[in-house]
């Protein structure tokens, strides 16, 4: 990257950690003057014996901030005497521990055994603010800011993965009220989890089975097959390829994959980071260009290597929207929610063609 952002850490009034990622060297003296209550840590992970999966139970999140007006946004800078989660008058990119976390480093309670298995919800949830501008969106960020966001995600991934209780780090962004976004300020989140989430565990099992049978990386093989076929390729550059998955589940779904076998964001070279920033933002523009119905609601997530699997995992970003047409959304109905059989109304080849033509 042309410039590596300067990372500065500090503490908020209740002891939570905050990181500033500045594009220019900045001398920061951070003091949070809010009289905050002690951090909540009452979440719990419960084991579902029927499905062999974990569920996080976090009742304290019911009181979290819900759709505040823009002049009460907790993610804007602290100016004119209004104190927010960001104790600074300006910032480029910021990451801080969530005030209402599903998983927490101060989780309390003891693990329980059969028949009702549980463990304290230990882990970490962070909020990542992409810009101090409340009205901006990731798709509109200048290229340097996109690179700064990616550098911040890589920094946090590396540090969180090193925590002894963390099995998986997931970085993601939700955009749009249709998705369920409760804070309009452009931001993402990071969950550092003590267990593998079900979808990642499914991907791990498929990758392990393929490697055992062939000795090769499954994502490398899928990427080669998609490039050879070509019908679902959306865009590409020197380091990354964006394609619609052959068995995509959502109306418009893009997978952004590095050509080189690399497990997580911290493992990318400077050139790869530049290429990722350009192609990732291009994919978001293509999503927005599908129709004239306004900004597309989407979820974007980074499928990074589980702890200890950096060499065998292949990084991928997944971007999808629930909008299948202007005024029409893809809801998870009985067949998807009840038995997890997905029905996609738009053939992936059609989706890829429309995305190619969107710019």
Order of alpha helices (4+ residues) and beta strands (2+ residues): beta-beta-beta-beta-beta-beta-beta-alpha-beta-beta-alpha-alpha-beta-beta-beta-alpha-beta-beta-beta-beta-alpha-alpha
